[in-house]
Amino acid sequence: MYWLQAHLPRPMQTVFELFTEHQFDLSEIAKIRIRTVEEVEKLLDATRESLHTSLLRRQNNSD
């Protein structure tokens, strides 16, 4: 999954890594990143959408 994550903007990469690999919750990530929980949630949602879109494109290109 790193190859997909590497194409994301740095803030998205960081939030995604803290959430998925280090198992921090949204409030912990907000404290670490000095952001609101809402900002972190929006970044995580945008990251998921971006990864989903990228995976779909790769799948369609391989067919």
mmJSON file of the N, C-alpha and C atoms, coordinates in Angstrom:
{"data_MODEL":{"atom_site":{
"group_PDB":["ATOM","ATOM","ATOM","ATOM","ATOM","ATOM","ATOM","ATOM","ATOM","ATOM","ATOM","ATOM","ATOM","ATOM","ATOM","ATOM","ATOM","ATOM","ATOM","ATOM","ATOM","ATOM","ATOM","ATOM","ATOM","ATOM","ATOM","ATOM","ATOM","ATOM","ATOM","ATOM","ATOM","ATOM","ATOM","ATOM","ATOM","ATOM","ATOM","ATOM","ATOM","ATOM","ATOM","ATOM","ATOM","ATOM","ATOM","ATOM","ATOM","ATOM","ATOM","ATOM","ATOM","ATOM","ATOM","ATOM","ATOM","ATOM","ATOM","ATOM","ATOM","ATOM","ATOM","ATOM","ATOM","ATOM","ATOM","ATOM","ATOM","ATOM","ATOM","ATOM","ATOM","ATOM","ATOM","ATOM","ATOM","ATOM","ATOM","ATOM","ATOM","ATOM","ATOM","ATOM","ATOM","ATOM","ATOM","ATOM","ATOM","ATOM","ATOM","ATOM","ATOM","ATOM","ATOM","ATOM","ATOM","ATOM","ATOM","ATOM","ATOM","ATOM","ATOM","ATOM","ATOM","ATOM","ATOM","ATOM","ATOM","ATOM","ATOM","ATOM","ATOM","ATOM","ATOM","ATOM","ATOM","ATOM","ATOM","ATOM","ATOM","ATOM","ATOM","ATOM","ATOM","ATOM","ATOM","ATOM","ATOM","ATOM","ATOM","ATOM","ATOM","ATOM","ATOM","ATOM","ATOM","ATOM","ATOM","ATOM","ATOM","ATOM","ATOM","ATOM","ATOM","ATOM","ATOM","ATOM","ATOM","ATOM","ATOM","ATOM","ATOM","ATOM","ATOM","ATOM","ATOM","ATOM","ATOM","ATOM","ATOM","ATOM","ATOM","ATOM","ATOM","ATOM","ATOM","ATOM","ATOM","ATOM","ATOM","ATOM","ATOM","ATOM","ATOM","ATOM","ATOM","ATOM","ATOM","ATOM","ATOM","ATOM","ATOM","ATOM","ATOM","ATOM","ATOM","ATOM","ATOM"],
"id":[1,2,3,4,5,6,7,8,9,10,11,12,13,14,15,16,17,18,19,20,21,22,23,24,25,26,27,28,29,30,31,32,33,34,35,36,37,38,39,40,41,42,43,44,45,46,47,48,49,50,51,52,53,54,55,56,57,58,59,60,61,62,63,64,65,66,67,68,69,70,71,72,73,74,75,76,77,78,79,80,81,82,83,84,85,86,87,88,89,90,91,92,93,94,95,96,97,98,99,100,101,102,103,104,105,106,107,108,109,110,111,112,113,114,115,116,117,118,119,120,121,122,123,124,125,126,127,128,129,130,131,132,133,134,135,136,137,138,139,140,141,142,143,144,145,146,147,148,149,150,151,152,153,154,155,156,157,158,159,160,161,162,163,164,165,166,167,168,169,170,171,172,173,174,175,176,177,178,179,180,181,182,183,184,185,186,187,188,189],
"type_symbol":["N","C","C","N","C","C","N","C","C","N","C","C","N","C","C","N","C","C","N","C","C","N","C","C","N","C","C","N","C","C","N","C","C","N","C","C","N","C","C","N","C","C","N","C","C","N","C","C","N","C","C","N","C","C","N","C","C","N","C","C","N","C","C","N","C","C","N","C","C","N","C","C","N","C","C","N","C","C","N","C","C","N","C","C","N","C","C","N","C","C","N","C","C","N","C","C","N","C","C","N","C","C","N","C","C","N","C","C","N","C","C","N","C","C","N","C","C","N","C","C","N","C","C","N","C","C","N","C","C","N","C","C","N","C","C","N","C","C","N","C","C","N","C","C","N","C","C","N","C","C","N","C","C","N","C","C","N","C","C","N","C","C","N","C","C","N","C","C","N","C","C","N","C","C","N","C","C","N","C","C","N","C","C","N","C","C","N","C","C"],
"label_atom_id":["N","CA","C","N","CA","C","N","CA","C","N","CA","C","N","CA","C","N","CA","C","N","CA","C","N","CA","C","N","CA","C","N","CA","C","N","CA","C","N","CA","C","N","CA","C","N","CA","C","N","CA","C","N","CA","C","N","CA","C","N","CA","C","N","CA","C","N","CA","C","N","CA","C","N","CA","C","N","CA","C","N","CA","C","N","CA","C","N","CA","C","N","CA","C","N","CA","C","N","CA","C","N","CA","C","N","CA","C","N","CA","C","N","CA","C","N","CA","C","N","CA","C","N","CA","C","N","CA","C","N","CA","C","N","CA","C","N","CA","C","N","CA","C","N","CA","C","N","CA","C","N","CA","C","N","CA","C","N","CA","C","N","CA","C","N","CA","C","N","CA","C","N","CA","C","N","CA","C","N","CA","C","N","CA","C","N","CA","C","N","CA","C","N","CA","C","N","CA","C","N","CA","C","N","CA","C","N","CA","C","N","CA","C","N","CA","C","N","CA","C"],
"label_alt_id":[null,null,null,null,null,null,null,null,null,null,null,null,null,null,null,null,null,null,null,null,null,null,null,null,null,null,null,null,null,null,null,null,null,null,null,null,null,null,null,null,null,null,null,null,null,null,null,null,null,null,null,null,null,null,null,null,null,null,null,null,null,null,null,null,null,null,null,null,null,null,null,null,null,null,null,null,null,null,null,null,null,null,null,null,null,null,null,null,null,null,null,null,null,null,null,null,null,null,null,null,null,null,null,null,null,null,null,null,null,null,null,null,null,null,null,null,null,null,null,null,null,null,null,null,null,null,null,null,null,null,null,null,null,null,null,null,null,null,null,null,null,null,null,null,null,null,null,null,null,null,null,null,null,null,null,null,null,null,null,null,null,null,null,null,null,null,null,null,null,null,null,null,null,null,null,null,null,null,null,null,null,null,null,null,null,null,null,null,null],
"label_comp_id":["MET","MET","MET","TYR","TYR","TYR","TRP","TRP","TRP","LEU","LEU","LEU","GLN","GLN","GLN","ALA","ALA","ALA","HIS","HIS","HIS","LEU","LEU","LEU","PRO","PRO","PRO","ARG","ARG","ARG","PRO","PRO","PRO","MET","MET","MET","GLN","GLN","GLN","THR","THR","THR","VAL","VAL","VAL","PHE","PHE","PHE","GLU","GLU","GLU","LEU","LEU","LEU","PHE","PHE","PHE","THR","THR","THR","GLU","GLU","GLU","HIS","HIS","HIS","GLN","GLN","GLN","PHE","PHE","PHE","ASP","ASP","ASP","LEU","LEU","LEU","SER","SER","SER","GLU","GLU","GLU","ILE","ILE","ILE","ALA","ALA","ALA","LYS","LYS","LYS","ILE","ILE","ILE","ARG","ARG","ARG","ILE","ILE","ILE","ARG","ARG","ARG","THR","THR","THR","VAL","VAL","VAL","GLU","GLU","GLU","GLU","GLU","GLU","VAL","VAL","VAL","GLU","GLU","GLU","LYS","LYS","LYS","LEU","LEU","LEU","LEU","LEU","LEU","ASP","ASP","ASP","ALA","ALA","ALA","THR","THR","THR","ARG","ARG","ARG","GLU","GLU","GLU","SER","SER","SER","LEU","LEU","LEU","HIS","HIS","HIS","THR","THR","THR","SER","SER","SER","LEU","LEU","LEU","LEU","LEU","LEU","ARG","ARG","ARG","ARG","ARG","ARG","GLN","GLN","GLN","ASN","ASN","ASN","ASN","ASN","ASN","SER","SER","SER","ASP","ASP","ASP"],
"label_asym_id":["A","A","A","A","A","A","A","A","A","A","A","A","A","A","A","A","A","A","A","A","A","A","A","A","A","A","A","A","A","A","A","A","A","A","A","A","A","A","A","A","A","A","A","A","A","A","A","A","A","A","A","A","A","A","A","A","A","A","A","A","A","A","A","A","A","A","A","A","A","A","A","A","A","A","A","A","A","A","A","A","A","A","A","A","A","A","A","A","A","A","A","A","A","A","A","A","A","A","A","A","A","A","A","A","A","A","A","A","A","A","A","A","A","A","A","A","A","A","A","A","A","A","A","A","A","A","A","A","A","A","A","A","A","A","A","A","A","A","A","A","A","A","A","A","A","A","A","A","A","A","A","A","A","A","A","A","A","A","A","A","A","A","A","A","A","A","A","A","A","A","A","A","A","A","A","A","A","A","A","A","A","A","A","A","A","A","A","A","A"],
"label_entity_id":["1","1","1","1","1","1","1","1","1","1","1","1","1","1","1","1","1","1","1","1","1","1","1","1","1","1","1","1","1","1","1","1","1","1","1","1","1","1","1","1","1","1","1","1","1","1","1","1","1","1","1","1","1","1","1","1","1","1","1","1","1","1","1","1","1","1","1","1","1","1","1","1","1","1","1","1","1","1","1","1","1","1","1","1","1","1","1","1","1","1","1","1","1","1","1","1","1","1","1","1","1","1","1","1","1","1","1","1","1","1","1","1","1","1","1","1","1","1","1","1","1","1","1","1","1","1","1","1","1","1","1","1","1","1","1","1","1","1","1","1","1","1","1","1","1","1","1","1","1","1","1","1","1","1","1","1","1","1","1","1","1","1","1","1","1","1","1","1","1","1","1","1","1","1","1","1","1","1","1","1","1","1","1","1","1","1","1","1","1"],
"label_seq_id":[1,1,1,2,2,2,3,3,3,4,4,4,5,5,5,6,6,6,7,7,7,8,8,8,9,9,9,10,10,10,11,11,11,12,12,12,13,13,13,14,14,14,15,15,15,16,16,16,17,17,17,18,18,18,19,19,19,20,20,20,21,21,21,22,22,22,23,23,23,24,24,24,25,25,25,26,26,26,27,27,27,28,28,28,29,29,29,30,30,30,31,31,31,32,32,32,33,33,33,34,34,34,35,35,35,36,36,36,37,37,37,38,38,38,39,39,39,40,40,40,41,41,41,42,42,42,43,43,43,44,44,44,45,45,45,46,46,46,47,47,47,48,48,48,49,49,49,50,50,50,51,51,51,52,52,52,53,53,53,54,54,54,55,55,55,56,56,56,57,57,57,58,58,58,59,59,59,60,60,60,61,61,61,62,62,62,63,63,63],
"pdbx_PDB_ins_code":[null,null,null,null,null,null,null,null,null,null,null,null,null,null,null,null,null,null,null,null,null,null,null,null,null,null,null,null,null,null,null,null,null,null,null,null,null,null,null,null,null,null,null,null,null,null,null,null,null,null,null,null,null,null,null,null,null,null,null,null,null,null,null,null,null,null,null,null,null,null,null,null,null,null,null,null,null,null,null,null,null,null,null,null,null,null,null,null,null,null,null,null,null,null,null,null,null,null,null,null,null,null,null,null,null,null,null,null,null,null,null,null,null,null,null,null,null,null,null,null,null,null,null,null,null,null,null,null,null,null,null,null,null,null,null,null,null,null,null,null,null,null,null,null,null,null,null,null,null,null,null,null,null,null,null,null,null,null,null,null,null,null,null,null,null,null,null,null,null,null,null,null,null,null,null,null,null,null,null,null,null,null,null,null,null,null,null,null,null],
"Cartn_x":[0.825,0.0,0.867,2.143,3.015,3.107,3.136,3.254,2.072,0.898,-0.265,-0.158,0.233,0.318,1.379,2.429,3.525,3.08,1.971,1.482,0.537,0.307,-0.576,0.211,-0.459,0.209,0.67,1.742,2.354,1.359,0.483,-0.453,-1.359,-1.783,-2.631,-1.837,-0.603,0.25,0.425,0.706,0.979,-0.239,-1.383,-2.608,-2.938,-2.827,-3.126,-2.191,-0.909,0.065,-0.202,-0.459,-0.739,-1.983,-2.988,-4.242,-4.107,-3.505,-3.487,-2.328,-1.147,0.023,0.301,-0.019,0.268,-0.975,-2.137,-3.408,-3.816,-3.415,-3.883,-5.323,-6.114,-7.474,-7.446,-8.587,-8.638,-8.228,-8.644,-8.287,-6.789,-6.182,-4.736,-3.972,-4.433,-3.791,-3.941,-5.101,-5.328,-4.334,-4.093,-3.119,-1.711,-1.342,-0.01,0.208,-0.796,-0.681,-1.082,-1.525,-2.01,-3.1,-4.122,-5.29,-6.538,-7.684,-8.935,-9.257,-10.101,-10.537,-11.245,-12.016,-12.735,-11.77,-10.683,-9.679,-9.027,-8.709,-8.099,-9.075,-10.32,-11.341,-11.495,-11.498,-11.6,-10.391,-9.201,-7.995,-8.048,-8.482,-8.57,-9.616,-10.749,-11.782,-11.269,-10.579,-10.026,-8.97,-8.191,-7.17,-7.813,-8.819,-9.519,-10.106,-10.732,-11.331,-10.261,-9.155,-8.063,-7.487,-7.275,-6.753,-7.746,-9.01,-10.057,-10.071,-10.044,-10.044,-8.809,-7.672,-6.426,-6.466,-6.984,-7.094,-8.047,-9.16,-10.107,-9.471,-8.72,-8.039,-7.039,-6.285,-5.301,-5.991,-7.1,-7.845,-8.376,-8.937,-9.481,-8.392,-7.207,-6.102,-5.52,-5.701,-5.147,-6.088,-7.332,-8.314,-8.133],
"Cartn_y":[-1.195,0.0,1.255,1.107,2.279,2.984,2.24,2.84,3.738,3.414,4.293,5.512,5.266,6.325,7.354,6.937,7.838,8.96,8.776,9.792,10.793,10.632,11.543,12.74,13.869,15.002,14.594,15.189,14.821,14.813,15.821,15.76,14.527,14.144,12.958,11.698,11.622,10.469,10.305,11.407,11.368,10.909,11.494,11.115,9.65,9.218,7.832,6.871,7.197,6.344,6.282,7.42,7.428,6.603,6.679,5.967,4.466,4.101,2.69,1.899,2.482,1.722,1.854,3.004,3.232,3.147,2.992,2.771,3.907,5.14,6.284,6.586,7.075,7.49,8.945,9.431,10.765,11.867,11.755,12.797,12.789,11.616,11.537,12.141,11.83,12.38,13.897,14.386,15.833,16.508,15.9,16.46,16.43,15.31,15.162,16.182,16.357,17.223,18.677,18.948,20.281,20.737,19.914,20.15,19.839,20.21,19.805,18.377,17.725,16.378,16.422,17.467,17.6,17.696,18.442,18.555,17.205,16.487,15.167,14.215,14.263,13.408,13.707,14.982,15.361,14.869,15.0,14.508,12.996,12.29,10.837,10.421,11.081,10.789,11.06,12.179,12.516,11.501,11.032,10.026,8.724,8.296,7.058,7.163,8.298,8.507,8.491,9.14,9.187,7.793,7.036,5.673,4.786,4.932,4.151,4.446,5.718,6.125,5.597,5.684,5.208,3.699,2.963,1.508,1.151,1.864,1.609,1.893,2.973,3.302,2.22,1.755,0.7,-0.582,-0.901,-2.098,-1.962,-0.814,-0.597,-0.601,-0.117,-0.105,-1.49,-2.386,-3.732,-4.674,-4.266,-5.123,-5.097],
"Cartn_z":[0.0,0.0,0.0,0.37,0.418,-0.926,-2.022,-3.356,-3.66,-3.151,-3.323,-2.417,-1.203,-0.21,-0.592,-1.28,-1.637,-2.569,-3.271,-4.198,-3.537,-2.271,-1.537,-1.015,-0.816,-0.157,1.244,1.705,2.993,4.166,4.335,5.474,5.424,4.219,4.078,4.42,3.949,4.251,5.756,6.416,7.852,8.645,8.366,9.075,8.816,7.569,7.218,7.951,7.976,8.662,10.165,10.773,12.212,12.542,11.681,11.919,11.653,10.52,10.123,10.708,10.729,11.167,12.658,13.216,14.635,15.511,14.87,15.569,16.513,16.192,16.967,16.575,17.525,17.168,16.7,16.228,15.63,16.608,17.852,18.825,19.128,19.16,19.379,18.193,16.991,15.794,15.773,16.155,16.199,17.149,18.286,19.233,18.651,18.051,17.46,16.345,15.505,14.327,14.598,15.837,16.226,15.248,15.16,14.303,15.115,14.572,15.208,14.767,15.539,15.175,13.825,13.589,12.315,11.137,11.305,10.235,9.951,11.004,10.849,10.167,10.573,9.974,8.479,8.118,6.705,5.916,6.491,5.82,5.627,6.649,6.556,5.524,5.502,4.5,3.089,2.911,1.596,1.175,2.127,1.84,1.4,2.115,1.744,0.342,0.046,-1.276,-2.366,-2.105,-3.075,-3.326,-2.271,-2.416,-3.153,-2.84,-3.5,-5.001,-5.346,-6.753,-7.471,-6.819,-7.419,-7.663,-6.701,-6.871,-8.005,-8.109,-9.199,-10.552,-10.65,-11.912,-12.29,-11.315,-11.587,-12.038,-11.402,-11.773,-13.196,-13.534,-14.876,-15.941,-15.602,-16.56,-16.795,-15.832,-15.982,-16.716,-16.906,-17.6,-19.097],
"occupancy":[1.0,1.0,1.0,1.0,1.0,1.0,1.0,1.0,1.0,1.0,1.0,1.0,1.0,1.0,1.0,1.0,1.0,1.0,1.0,1.0,1.0,1.0,1.0,1.0,1.0,1.0,1.0,1.0,1.0,1.0,1.0,1.0,1.0,1.0,1.0,1.0,1.0,1.0,1.0,1.0,1.0,1.0,1.0,1.0,1.0,1.0,1.0,1.0,1.0,1.0,1.0,1.0,1.0,1.0,1.0,1.0,1.0,1.0,1.0,1.0,1.0,1.0,1.0,1.0,1.0,1.0,1.0,1.0,1.0,1.0,1.0,1.0,1.0,1.0,1.0,1.0,1.0,1.0,1.0,1.0,1.0,1.0,1.0,1.0,1.0,1.0,1.0,1.0,1.0,1.0,1.0,1.0,1.0,1.0,1.0,1.0,1.0,1.0,1.0,1.0,1.0,1.0,1.0,1.0,1.0,1.0,1.0,1.0,1.0,1.0,1.0,1.0,1.0,1.0,1.0,1.0,1.0,1.0,1.0,1.0,1.0,1.0,1.0,1.0,1.0,1.0,1.0,1.0,1.0,1.0,1.0,1.0,1.0,1.0,1.0,1.0,1.0,1.0,1.0,1.0,1.0,1.0,1.0,1.0,1.0,1.0,1.0,1.0,1.0,1.0,1.0,1.0,1.0,1.0,1.0,1.0,1.0,1.0,1.0,1.0,1.0,1.0,1.0,1.0,1.0,1.0,1.0,1.0,1.0,1.0,1.0,1.0,1.0,1.0,1.0,1.0,1.0,1.0,1.0,1.0,1.0,1.0,1.0,1.0,1.0,1.0,1.0,1.0,1.0],
"B_iso_or_equiv":[0.0,0.0,0.0,0.0,0.0,0.0,0.0,0.0,0.0,0.0,0.0,0.0,0.0,0.0,0.0,0.0,0.0,0.0,0.0,0.0,0.0,0.0,0.0,0.0,0.0,0.0,0.0,0.0,0.0,0.0,0.0,0.0,0.0,0.0,0.0,0.0,0.0,0.0,0.0,0.0,0.0,0.0,0.0,0.0,0.0,0.0,0.0,0.0,0.0,0.0,0.0,0.0,0.0,0.0,0.0,0.0,0.0,0.0,0.0,0.0,0.0,0.0,0.0,0.0,0.0,0.0,0.0,0.0,0.0,0.0,0.0,0.0,0.0,0.0,0.0,0.0,0.0,0.0,0.0,0.0,0.0,0.0,0.0,0.0,0.0,0.0,0.0,0.0,0.0,0.0,0.0,0.0,0.0,0.0,0.0,0.0,0.0,0.0,0.0,0.0,0.0,0.0,0.0,0.0,0.0,0.0,0.0,0.0,0.0,0.0,0.0,0.0,0.0,0.0,0.0,0.0,0.0,0.0,0.0,0.0,0.0,0.0,0.0,0.0,0.0,0.0,0.0,0.0,0.0,0.0,0.0,0.0,0.0,0.0,0.0,0.0,0.0,0.0,0.0,0.0,0.0,0.0,0.0,0.0,0.0,0.0,0.0,0.0,0.0,0.0,0.0,0.0,0.0,0.0,0.0,0.0,0.0,0.0,0.0,0.0,0.0,0.0,0.0,0.0,0.0,0.0,0.0,0.0,0.0,0.0,0.0,0.0,0.0,0.0,0.0,0.0,0.0,0.0,0.0,0.0,0.0,0.0,0.0,0.0,0.0,0.0,0.0,0.0,0.0],
"pdbx_formal_charge":[null,null,null,null,null,null,null,null,null,null,null,null,null,null,null,null,null,null,null,null,null,null,null,null,null,null,null,null,null,null,null,null,null,null,null,null,null,null,null,null,null,null,null,null,null,null,null,null,null,null,null,null,null,null,null,null,null,null,null,null,null,null,null,null,null,null,null,null,null,null,null,null,null,null,null,null,null,null,null,null,null,null,null,null,null,null,null,null,null,null,null,null,null,null,null,null,null,null,null,null,null,null,null,null,null,null,null,null,null,null,null,null,null,null,null,null,null,null,null,null,null,null,null,null,null,null,null,null,null,null,null,null,null,null,null,null,null,null,null,null,null,null,null,null,null,null,null,null,null,null,null,null,null,null,null,null,null,null,null,null,null,null,null,null,null,null,null,null,null,null,null,null,null,null,null,null,null,null,null,null,null,null,null,null,null,null,null,null,null],
"auth_seq_id":[1,1,1,2,2,2,3,3,3,4,4,4,5,5,5,6,6,6,7,7,7,8,8,8,9,9,9,10,10,10,11,11,11,12,12,12,13,13,13,14,14,14,15,15,15,16,16,16,17,17,17,18,18,18,19,19,19,20,20,20,21,21,21,22,22,22,23,23,23,24,24,24,25,25,25,26,26,26,27,27,27,28,28,28,29,29,29,30,30,30,31,31,31,32,32,32,33,33,33,34,34,34,35,35,35,36,36,36,37,37,37,38,38,38,39,39,39,40,40,40,41,41,41,42,42,42,43,43,43,44,44,44,45,45,45,46,46,46,47,47,47,48,48,48,49,49,49,50,50,50,51,51,51,52,52,52,53,53,53,54,54,54,55,55,55,56,56,56,57,57,57,58,58,58,59,59,59,60,60,60,61,61,61,62,62,62,63,63,63],
"auth_comp_id":["MET","MET","MET","TYR","TYR","TYR","TRP","TRP","TRP","LEU","LEU","LEU","GLN","GLN","GLN","ALA","ALA","ALA","HIS","HIS","HIS","LEU","LEU","LEU","PRO","PRO","PRO","ARG","ARG","ARG","PRO","PRO","PRO","MET","MET","MET","GLN","GLN","GLN","THR","THR","THR","VAL","VAL","VAL","PHE","PHE","PHE","GLU","GLU","GLU","LEU","LEU","LEU","PHE","PHE","PHE","THR","THR","THR","GLU","GLU","GLU","HIS","HIS","HIS","GLN","GLN","GLN","PHE","PHE","PHE","ASP","ASP","ASP","LEU","LEU","LEU","SER","SER","SER","GLU","GLU","GLU","ILE","ILE","ILE","ALA","ALA","ALA","LYS","LYS","LYS","ILE","ILE","ILE","ARG","ARG","ARG","ILE","ILE","ILE","ARG","ARG","ARG","THR","THR","THR","VAL","VAL","VAL","GLU","GLU","GLU","GLU","GLU","GLU","VAL","VAL","VAL","GLU","GLU","GLU","LYS","LYS","LYS","LEU","LEU","LEU","LEU","LEU","LEU","ASP","ASP","ASP","ALA","ALA","ALA","THR","THR","THR","ARG","ARG","ARG","GLU","GLU","GLU","SER","SER","SER","LEU","LEU","LEU","HIS","HIS","HIS","THR","THR","THR","SER","SER","SER","LEU","LEU","LEU","LEU","LEU","LEU","ARG","ARG","ARG","ARG","ARG","ARG","GLN","GLN","GLN","ASN","ASN","ASN","ASN","ASN","ASN","SER","SER","SER","ASP","ASP","ASP"],
"auth_asym_id":["A","A","A","A","A","A","A","A","A","A","A","A","A","A","A","A","A","A","A","A","A","A","A","A","A","A","A","A","A","A","A","A","A","A","A","A","A","A","A","A","A","A","A","A","A","A","A","A","A","A","A","A","A","A","A","A","A","A","A","A","A","A","A","A","A","A","A","A","A","A","A","A","A","A","A","A","A","A","A","A","A","A","A","A","A","A","A","A","A","A","A","A","A","A","A","A","A","A","A","A","A","A","A","A","A","A","A","A","A","A","A","A","A","A","A","A","A","A","A","A","A","A","A","A","A","A","A","A","A","A","A","A","A","A","A","A","A","A","A","A","A","A","A","A","A","A","A","A","A","A","A","A","A","A","A","A","A","A","A","A","A","A","A","A","A","A","A","A","A","A","A","A","A","A","A","A","A","A","A","A","A","A","A","A","A","A","A","A","A"],
"auth_atom_id":["N","CA","C","N","CA","C","N","CA","C","N","CA","C","N","CA","C","N","CA","C","N","CA","C","N","CA","C","N","CA","C","N","CA","C","N","CA","C","N","CA","C","N","CA","C","N","CA","C","N","CA","C","N","CA","C","N","CA","C","N","CA","C","N","CA","C","N","CA","C","N","CA","C","N","CA","C","N","CA","C","N","CA","C","N","CA","C","N","CA","C","N","CA","C","N","CA","C","N","CA","C","N","CA","C","N","CA","C","N","CA","C","N","CA","C","N","CA","C","N","CA","C","N","CA","C","N","CA","C","N","CA","C","N","CA","C","N","CA","C","N","CA","C","N","CA","C","N","CA","C","N","CA","C","N","CA","C","N","CA","C","N","CA","C","N","CA","C","N","CA","C","N","CA","C","N","CA","C","N","CA","C","N","CA","C","N","CA","C","N","CA","C","N","CA","C","N","CA","C","N","CA","C","N","CA","C","N","CA","C","N","CA","C","N","CA","C","N","CA","C"],
"pdbx_PDB_model_num":[1,1,1,1,1,1,1,1,1,1,1,1,1,1,1,1,1,1,1,1,1,1,1,1,1,1,1,1,1,1,1,1,1,1,1,1,1,1,1,1,1,1,1,1,1,1,1,1,1,1,1,1,1,1,1,1,1,1,1,1,1,1,1,1,1,1,1,1,1,1,1,1,1,1,1,1,1,1,1,1,1,1,1,1,1,1,1,1,1,1,1,1,1,1,1,1,1,1,1,1,1,1,1,1,1,1,1,1,1,1,1,1,1,1,1,1,1,1,1,1,1,1,1,1,1,1,1,1,1,1,1,1,1,1,1,1,1,1,1,1,1,1,1,1,1,1,1,1,1,1,1,1,1,1,1,1,1,1,1,1,1,1,1,1,1,1,1,1,1,1,1,1,1,1,1,1,1,1,1,1,1,1,1,1,1,1,1,1,1]
}}}
